[in-house]
Amino acid sequence: MDDFLAARAQMAMSLGFHIIFSCVGMVMPFLMAFAHWKYLKTNNEIYKGLTKAWSKGVAILFATGAVSGTMLSFELGLLWPTFMKHAGPIFGMPFSLEGTAFFIEAIAIGFFLYGWDKFNKWFHWFCGFLVGLSGLASGILVVAANAWMNSPAGFDYVDGQYLNIDPIKAMFNEAWFPQALHMTVAAFCATGFAVAGVHAYLIMKKKNVEFHTKAFRIAAGFALIGAFGAPLSGDIAAKSVAERQPIKLAAMEAHFETEKGAAFVIGGIPDEEKGEIKYAVKIPKVLSFLVSNDFNHEVKGLNDFPRDEWPPIAVVHYAFQMMIFFGVVMIIIGMIYLYAVFFRKQWLNKNWLLKTFLVATPFGYIALEAGWTVTEVGRQPWIIYGIMKTVDAVTPMPGIQYSFYFFTAIFVSLSLVIIFLLTRQISMVPKLYDPTDPQFNAKNKKS
């Protein structure tokens, strides 16, 4: 394997795993805090057990995210030293603040896990909520650093030198808000559907049905917030991309020719040599409207840009289509679920609805990974958009493929450990977390 390809593959693999760990870590504490709030308001012991069960999952994912995040920080220096040499002083602030948020999260999760019956009940609840807030802040700060790569700001680039550095302007670049908003909404959608799917499966297995039903409904509620919010945040993000990175927008849509009243493309197979897309469904003028609120707005095509600055068109286009497809499917599922909640409550106990959520368990994370593929691959060949090319930032050190194999083994092993630990936690629900289960009562009597 070529060292440049190995370096890119290693970063893609590491980010692909870490994004799942971090998104669960961002959202699960809010599910946990909501269940805890329900317990404090209703005094229903099932919610207390659910809170404790989810808090163990939060702890497991927090530890995992800390490991994968630390590995990623080392990889940036190991694989892209030229990039870090110049970019580090400019966009280092969000990484420093992310470290602060991480330490707050670590303290809060310790207080929450060991604070039962020791703290004031509302202070204890706030500790759990603070885990979510600090985790969310960590995610947003890291996205701000990534957004800077897409929309570099806070410096003057003169004769190859990075001068007049302004870290605040760099952190609050033009891309940070659209990216952070869309990422946050997508994280709630993905995690909500994943958690709801797991509990739907356990309900169908007739295991601790009341416990898992309450868990399912909380998770489904969060999933719907994300699913219905995604088109709005996606619209903001798309308009931002159209303004800052028109070549990325063109690649997303496989849009080759500049035109007014550009069509929105669904599906299709891009042909880069002929400069066309085959077998696509085109909705006239909709792309122009989506990027500008004007049906006759001019949208630049790929042929307006130098060929050596094109990103991999097929990869970006297919990833964008996957994100849209799974996003729409989750919206439809959300609409069916809302209809059941308000008009057909008998549907809520039907196996077909639970199976729908079970099948949708990975949909959010597939869409999330596809979205990040659009973001990262769509920026190529640049590592700092318009300033530094990725090939110029890679380490000259040979043998990067072995680092790729090593890190891949670590991430796969880490994922297997997580699956084992979470599966074990689920199996302990009857004994440790569900007060309506005979095994729980028998254990309490013995103790």
C-alpha positions in Angstrom: 0.0 0.0 0.0 1.2 3.5 -1.0 2.1 5.5 2.2 -0.1 8.4 1.2 -3.1 6.1 0.7 -2.2 4.3 3.9 -2.2 7.6 5.9 -5.6 8.6 4.4 -7.0 5.1 5.0 -5.9 5.2 8.6 -7.5 8.5 9.3 -10.7 7.4 7.6 -10.9 4.2 9.6 -10.1 6.0 12.9 -12.6 8.7 12.3 -15.2 6.2 11.2 -15.0 4.4 14.5 -14.5 7.5 16.7 -17.5 9.3 15.3 -19.8 6.5 16.5 -18.2 6.4 20.0 -18.3 10.2 20.3 -21.9 10.6 19.1 -23.2 8.0 21.5 -21.2 9.7 24.2 -22.8 13.1 23.2 -26.4 11.9 23.3 -26.7 9.0 25.7 -26.2 11.2 28.8 -29.3 13.2 27.8 -31.3 10.0 27.5 -30.0 9.1 31.0 -30.8 12.5 32.4 -34.3 12.4 31.0 -34.9 9.0 32.5 -33.6 10.3 35.8 -35.8 13.3 35.6 -38.8 11.0 35.1 -37.8 9.0 38.2 -37.6 12.2 40.3 -41.0 13.4 39.1 -42.9 10.1 39.3 -40.9 8.1 41.9 -41.3 5.1 39.5 -38.4 2.7 40.4 -38.3 1.5 36.8 -37.0 4.9 35.7 -34.4 4.7 38.4 -33.2 1.3 37.2 -33.2 2.6 33.6 -31.1 5.6 34.6 -28.6 3.3 36.3 -28.5 0.9 33.3 -27.9 3.7 30.8 -25.3 5.4 33.1 -23.2 2.2 32.9 -23.4 2.4 29.1 -22.4 6.0 29.2 -19.4 5.2 31.3 -18.3 2.4 28.9 -18.6 4.7 25.9 -16.9 7.6 27.7 -13.9 5.4 28.4 -13.9 4.2 24.8 -14.2 7.7 23.3 -11.3 8.9 25.5 -9.1 6.1 24.1 -10.1 6.6 20.5 -9.9 10.4 20.8 -6.4 10.2 22.3 -5.3 7.9 19.5 -6.7 10.4 16.9 -4.7 13.3 18.4 -1.5 11.3 18.1 -2.4 10.3 14.5 -2.7 13.9 13.5 0.9 14.5 14.5 2.2 11.2 13.3 0.6 11.2 9.8 0.2 14.9 9.0 3.2 16.7 10.6 3.3 19.5 8.0 -0.4 20.2 8.5 0.0 20.3 12.3 3.1 22.5 12.1 1.2 25.3 10.3 -2.4 24.6 11.5 -1.7 23.8 15.2 -1.1 27.4 16.3 -4.2 28.6 14.4 -6.9 26.1 15.3 -5.4 24.8 18.6 -7.8 26.7 20.7 -10.9 24.4 20.2 -8.8 21.4 20.9 -7.6 23.0 24.2 -11.1 23.9 25.2 -12.3 20.4 24.2 -9.7 19.0 26.7 -11.3 21.3 29.4 -14.8 20.0 28.5 -13.5 16.4 28.7 -12.2 16.9 32.2 -15.5 18.4 33.3 -17.3 15.5 31.8 -15.0 13.0 33.6 -15.7 14.7 37.0 -19.4 14.9 36.4 -19.7 11.3 35.4 -17.8 10.2 38.5 -20.1 12.3 40.7 -23.2 10.8 38.9 -22.1 7.1 39.1 -21.1 7.2 42.7 -23.5 10.0 44.0 -26.7 7.9 44.4 -28.1 8.6 47.9 -25.1 10.8 48.8 -25.9 14.1 47.1 -29.0 16.3 47.0 -31.2 14.6 44.4 -31.4 17.6 42.1 -27.6 18.2 42.3 -27.1 14.5 41.4 -29.5 14.9 38.4 -27.6 18.0 37.3 -24.3 16.1 37.4 -25.8 13.6 34.9 -27.1 16.5 32.7 -23.7 18.1 32.9 -22.2 14.9 31.4 -24.3 15.5 28.4 -23.6 19.3 28.2 -19.8 18.8 28.4 -19.9 15.9 26.0 -21.9 18.0 23.5 -19.5 20.9 24.0 -16.5 18.5 23.2 -18.2 17.4 20.0 -19.0 20.9 18.9 -15.4 22.1 19.6 -13.9 19.3 17.6 -16.3 20.0 14.7 -15.2 23.7 14.9 -11.6 22.5 14.3 -12.7 20.4 11.3 -14.9 23.3 10.0 -11.7 25.4 9.9 -10.2 23.0 7.5 -13.2 23.5 5.2 -13.4 27.3 5.8 -9.9 28.5 6.9 -10.0 31.8 8.7 -8.1 33.7 11.4 -4.8 34.2 9.5 -3.2 35.8 6.5 -1.5 33.5 4.0 1.4 35.5 2.5 4.2 33.9 0.5 3.7 30.5 2.1 3.7 32.0 5.6 0.8 32.0 8.1 0.7 35.5 9.6 -1.5 37.6 11.9 -3.1 34.6 13.6 -6.4 35.2 15.3 -7.5 31.9 17.2 -11.0 33.3 18.0 -11.7 34.1 14.4 -10.3 30.7 13.4 -12.5 28.8 15.8 -15.7 30.7 14.8 -15.1 30.3 11.1 -18.0 30.5 8.6 -18.5 26.7 8.6 -18.5 26.0 12.3 -22.1 26.7 13.1 -23.7 24.9 10.1 -21.4 21.9 10.6 -21.9 21.8 14.4 -25.6 22.1 14.2 -26.0 19.4 11.6 -23.6 17.1 13.4 -25.5 17.6 16.7 -28.9 16.9 15.2 -27.5 13.9 13.3 -26.0 12.5 16.5 -29.4 12.7 18.3 -31.1 11.0 15.4 -28.5 8.2 15.0 -28.2 7.4 18.7 -31.9 7.7 19.3 -32.7 5.2 16.5 -29.9 2.8 17.6 -31.0 2.7 21.3 -34.7 2.5 20.3 -33.9 -0.5 18.0 -32.1 -2.4 20.7 -35.0 -2.0 23.2 -37.5 -2.8 20.5 -35.7 -6.1 19.9 -35.8 -6.9 23.7 -39.6 -6.0 23.8 -40.2 -8.5 21.0 -38.2 -11.1 23.0 -40.7 -10.6 25.9 -37.9 -9.7 28.2 -38.6 -7.1 30.9 -41.3 -5.6 28.7 -42.3 -2.7 30.8 -38.7 -1.7 31.5 -37.7 -1.8 27.8 -41.0 -0.2 26.7 -40.2 2.9 28.8 -36.6 2.9 27.4 -37.9 2.5 23.9 -40.3 5.4 24.1 -37.7 7.8 25.5 -35.1 6.8 22.8 -37.8 7.1 20.1 -38.6 10.6 21.2 -35.0 11.7 20.9 -34.7 9.9 17.5 -37.7 11.9 16.2 -36.2 15.2 17.3 -33.1 14.4 15.3 -34.9 13.0 12.3 -37.3 16.0 12.0 -34.5 18.4 12.7 -32.1 17.0 10.1 -33.7 18.5 7.0 -33.6 22.0 8.6 -30.0 21.7 9.8 -29.1 20.0 6.5 -30.6 22.9 4.5 -28.4 25.4 6.5 -25.3 23.2 5.9 -26.0 22.9 2.2 -26.5 26.6 1.7 -23.2 27.2 3.6 -21.4 24.6 1.3 -22.9 26.2 -1.8 -21.4 29.6 -0.8 -18.0 28.4 0.5 -17.2 25.2 -1.5 -19.2 25.3 -4.7 -17.1 22.5 -6.1 -18.1 20.2 -3.2 -21.8 21.0 -3.9 -21.3 20.1 -7.6 -19.7 16.8 -6.6 -22.5 16.0 -4.2 -25.0 16.4 -7.1 -22.7 15.2 -9.9 -23.5 18.6 -11.5 -21.1 19.1 -14.4 -22.4 22.1 -16.3 -23.0 25.6 -14.8 -26.7 26.5 -15.3 -29.5 28.5 -14.0 -32.5 26.6 -12.7 -30.3 23.6 -11.8 -32.1 20.3 -11.2 -31.9 18.3 -8.0 -30.5 14.9 -8.8 -31.8 11.7 -7.1 -29.7 8.6 -7.7 -27.7 8.2 -10.9 -24.3 7.0 -11.9 -21.7 9.8 -12.6 -19.5 9.5 -15.7 -16.6 11.8 -15.2 -15.1 11.2 -18.6 -18.2 12.3 -20.5 -19.2 14.8 -17.9 -22.7 13.5 -17.3 -24.8 11.5 -14.9 -26.8 8.5 -16.1 -30.0 7.0 -14.9 -30.8 9.8 -12.5 -34.1 11.3 -11.6 -33.9 15.1 -12.0 -36.3 17.5 -10.4 -36.1 20.7 -12.3 -34.9 23.9 -10.6 -35.0 22.4 -7.1 -31.2 22.5 -6.6 -31.1 26.2 -7.4 -33.9 26.8 -4.9 -32.3 24.7 -2.2 -29.0 26.7 -2.3 -30.5 30.2 -2.7 -34.3 30.2 -2.3 -34.4 31.2 -6.0 -35.5 28.7 -8.6 -33.5 30.5 -11.3 -30.2 30.9 -9.3 -27.1 29.9 -11.2 -25.3 26.8 -9.8 -21.7 26.3 -10.8 -20.8 23.0 -12.4 -17.6 20.9 -12.1 -16.4 21.9 -15.5 -15.9 25.4 -14.2 -13.1 24.2 -11.9 -9.6 22.8 -12.7 -9.7 19.1 -13.2 -6.9 18.5 -10.7 -9.1 20.1 -8.0 -12.0 17.8 -8.4 -12.8 15.6 -5.5 -13.6 11.9 -6.2 -17.0 12.6 -7.8 -18.5 9.1 -7.5 -17.6 8.7 -3.8 -19.0 12.1 -2.8 -22.2 11.6 -4.9 -23.0 8.1 -3.7 -22.3 9.1 0.0 -24.6 12.1 -0.4 -27.4 10.0 -1.9 -27.0 7.4 1.0 -27.3 10.2 3.5 -30.4 11.6 1.9 -32.0 8.1 1.4 -31.6 6.9 5.0 -32.5 10.4 6.3 -35.8 10.3 4.4 -36.5 6.7 5.6 -36.1 7.8 9.3 -38.4 10.8 8.8 -41.1 8.4 7.4 -40.6 6.1 10.3 -40.9 9.1 12.7 -44.1 10.2 11.0 -45.6 6.7 11.4 -44.6 6.6 15.1 -46.1 10.1 15.7 -49.3 9.0 14.0 -49.4 6.0 16.3 -48.8 8.0 19.4 -51.6 10.5 18.7 -54.2 8.5 16.6 -53.5 4.8 16.8 -52.1 3.9 20.2 -52.8 0.2 19.6 -50.0 0.3 17.0 -47.5 1.0 19.7 -47.6 -2.6 20.9 -47.6 -4.1 17.5 -44.6 -6.2 16.4 -44.5 -4.6 13.0 -43.8 -1.2 14.5 -41.1 -2.6 16.7 -39.6 -4.5 13.8 -39.5 -1.3 11.8 -37.4 0.3 14.6 -35.2 -2.8 14.8 -34.5 -2.7 11.1 -33.7 1.0 11.4 -31.2 0.5 14.2 -28.1 1.3 12.0 -29.8 3.7 9.7 -28.7 6.9 11.6 -25.1 5.8 11.8 -25.0 4.9 8.1 -26.3 8.3 7.3 -23.9 9.9 9.7 -20.9 8.1 8.2 -22.1 9.0 4.7 -22.4 12.6 5.7 -18.9 12.7 7.1 -17.6 11.1 3.9 -19.2 13.9 1.9 -17.6 16.5 4.3 -14.1 15.0 4.2 -13.8 13.4 0.7 -15.6 16.4 -0.8 -12.8 18.7 0.4 -10.1 16.8 -1.4 -7.5 17.3 -2.7 -7.2 19.9 0.1 -6.4 19.3 3.7 -6.8 23.1 4.3 -9.3 24.2 1.7 -7.6 26.3 -1.0 -4.4 26.6 1.0 -2.6 23.2 1.5 -3.1 20.0 -0.4 -3.4 16.7 1.4 -0.5 15.2 -0.4 1.8 18.0 0.8 0.9 17.4 4.4 1.6 13.7 4.7 4.5 12.4 6.7 7.7 11.4 4.8 8.1 8.5 7.2 8.0 5.1 5.4 6.0 2.1 6.4 2.7 3.9 7.2 0.7 0.8 6.1 1.9 -1.1 9.2 0.6 1.7 11.4 -2.7 1.4 9.5 -2.9 -2.3 10.2 -2.0 -1.8 13.9 -4.5 0.9 14.5 -7.2 -1.0 12.6 -6.6 -4.0 14.9 -6.9 -1.7 18.0 -10.2 -0.2 16.8 -11.7 -3.5 15.9 -10.6 -5.0 19.3 -12.0 -1.9 21.1 -15.4 -2.4 19.3 -15.5 -6.0 20.2 -14.9 -5.2 23.9 -17.7 -2.6 23.8 -20.1 -5.1 22.3 -19.2 -7.6 25.0 -19.6 -5.1 27.8 -22.9 -3.6 26.6 -24.3 -7.1 25.9 -23.4 -8.1 29.4 -25.1 -5.0 30.8 -28.3 -5.8 28.9 -28.2 -9.4 30.2 -28.0 -8.0 33.8 -31.2 -5.9 33.5 -33.4 -8.6 35.3 -31.0 -8.8 38.3 -29.7 -5.2 38.6 -32.0 -2.7 37.0 -35.7 -3.9 36.7 -37.5 -3.7 40.0 -40.5 -5.6 38.6 -38.4 -8.7 37.8 -38.4 -11.6 40.3 -34.7 -12.0 39.9 -34.2 -8.3 41.1 -36.3 -8.9 44.2 -34.6 -12.2 45.0 -31.2 -10.5 44.8 -32.3 -7.6 47.0 -33.7 -10.0 49.6 -30.4 -11.9 49.8 -28.4 -8.7 50.1 
